[in-house]
Amino acid sequence: MPLDLIYEARSTSSKHGSLPDFQAQVASGDYPGLHRSDGEVLRVMGTQIGAPETDVMRVTAFGDIAAWESSLAGYERSPLVESETVRLLSPVAERPLATAPDEHHREFFGYRRFQIDPDDLAEVVEMSENGVWPRIEQQDARILGLWKTVGSQYPLEVTLLTGYHSPSHWEATRVWTGRPDHISDEEWESSKRRRDRRAEITRSQWVHLMKNFEFGPSHE
């Protein structure tokens, strides 16, 4: 886990009617500000459920906060943008990986933000890594990463990104759908117990279902 990396989560609201142009520019790699100095784009995702479809999330990794600050100097905002907000995220768990393998690619993502007591962070990580994640990865989901928001104080904000093949695949991994045949009773109960404990110490949370947007290479 690259603990020293800083991740920028940039939420962009595109102007009405401009989303097709936005996607086309991202797909070609020509979208202004998509590729930045010392930054590596992790994912670009468009909202499917939970927010307006004009909302797009870009997650970009930087070597450290100085590299992120340096990248802002030449940042060019697209004329397609209505508004943008940025969160800086710091990894707190075994994911994200330094390099995500191709077999971890998924077309849909659950983008979940938790509000927790800072003292409970280590327990949230343990409940996730040793309970929830192994079970849903047996169901062919893939954890992209778990981060805390830089500068978040009390309650602490934690962000989780999980990949799925489809909305129905996301639904099938919900604990209320019951135990799949290929998961043992012991594994299921261990996962459910940790999932319930994580829910118990979560003050509030919300989730958006998002669709992967393919992005083109830098042309510089």
N, C-alpha and C positions, 0 to 999 in steps of 0.2 A: 504494500500500500504506500503510495507516494505522499506521505504526510506533509511534506514541505510545500506541495503544490497548492495553488489557490485557483479556485474555479469561479468563473463569472457566470451567473444565471441571469441572462438578459431577456426580460419579458417585453415583447414589442406588440403594440396594438396597431395594425395596419389600417390605413384609411379605407372608408367604405368602397367596396368594389375593386380594391387594388390587390387582393390576396392572390389571384392568378399570376399577376405580374411579379409579385413578391416571390412566389414559389419558383417561377421560371428563372428569376435572377439567382436565387439560391442554388437551384439545380445546375446552373451553368458555372457557378462560382463567381459570378460578376456582381453579386449583391454587395453594396458598399459596407465596409466594416465587418464583413463575414470572416475574412482571413486577416489577422493582425500580427504585427511583429511579436515574435516569441510566444505566440498563442497557438494552441491546437484545438480545433473544433471537435468536441466530443459528440454532440447530437444537436440537430435542429428538429423541433417538434411543433406541430400545429394542434390546437385544441379540438377534441371531438365531443367531450362531455365535461361540463362543470364551469365553462366560461365561454364568452363569445368566440365563434370560429375565426374571427380576425386576430385572435391572440396567438402569438408564436413565441416559443421559448428556444433560446440558443444557449448551450452550455459549452464553455470554452475553458481549457486548462492553461494556466501560466506557471512558470517555474517558481515564482514567488510574487509577493505583493509589489515589489519594485518593478518587475517585468510587466505586471498588469497596469500599474500607473504609467509606465513608459508608453504602453500601447494606446493610451487615451489621447496622447498628444496629437496623433494624426487621424483620430477617429472621424470617419465621414458618415453622417447620418443620411439615410435614404429619404428622398422626398415622398416615398410611399408611407412613411411613418406618421401615425397620429400621436403616439406617446410611447415612452420607454421607461422602464424601471430596471434597476440592477441590484442583485444581491451577490455578495461575495461569500463563497462557501469554502469551508475547510474540512477535509476528510476526517472521519472519526472511526472508521471500521476497516475491515479487510478489503472492502470494495469502496471506491473504484480501483480496478487494476491499472497498473502503469500503461498497459496496452490491452485493450479489449479484443479477444480473439474473434475471428469471423463467425464462429459458431454461437457467439453470444448475441449476434444481431437479431433484433426483433422489430416488427413493424408498428407495434403499439406500446405505449408506456403509461404506467401509473405514476403520476407526479404527486407525491404526498408530502404535506408539511405538518409536522407535529409541534405542539407547544408543551414543553416539559419543564420540571424543576431541574436546574443545572446539576444538582446533586444526584439526579437519577440517570444522567447520560450513560455512565458505564453500564448500568443495568439494562437500559434500552438497547445498547450495542450487543450485550451478551444475549438478551432475549432474541434479538434479530439473527445474529450469526449462528447461534447454536440451537435455535428452535424453528423460527418462522422460515428463514431462508432455505435451509436444507429441504424442508418439506415442499415448498413451492417450486424449488429447482428440480425436484423429482417429478414435478408436474410440468416440466419443460419451460417454466418462466426463468428469467435471468436477472439477477440483481446488478444494476449498473453502478449504484453507489449510494452511500449514506454520508451526509455532511451536516455540520452545524453552521449556522449563519454567523459570519464574522461580525462582531459588534453586538450581537444579540445578548441581552443581559438576563432579565427575568420577566416572564418565563423564557427559557432558551428555545430557539426555533431549530428544528432538525428537519432536513429534507431527504426523502428517499425516492429514488428512481428505479422502477422495475419494469423489465421488458416482457411483452406477451405477443403471441402470434396474431391475436384478434380480440375484439371485445368479448366474444363468447369464451375465449381462452381465459381472459381475466376473470370472468364470472365463475368459471369452473374451479379456479383456485381459491375462491372464498370459502372460509371454514364452514359456513352454514350449508354448503352444498353436500357435505358429508365426506367420509373417508373414501378415497379411490382404492380400488382393489389391490393395486401394486404397492401400496403403503401399509406397513404393518400397524397393528393396533398400538404397539409401543411407540413407534415413530409418530403416529398421529396424536396420541395423547401428550407426548412430550412437546410437540409443536403447538398444540392447542393450549396447553398450560402456559407456555411462554408467551404465546400471542395474547391470551387473556390478561396476563400480568402486564404486558406492555400497554395494553389498552387501559388497564387500571391506573397506571401512573402517567398516562397522557392527559393533559389538562384539556386540550382541544386539538382537532385536526381537520383537515379537508383534503380532498383528492380530486385531481383532474385526470381524465383519460385523454391521452394525446397520441397523435399519429406521427410516425417518423417521416421527415422530409429529407430526401436525398440531397446532398450538397456537392457541388463541383469543386475542383481544385483551384488553388490560387493561380492567377495568370501572371504574377510578377516574376 
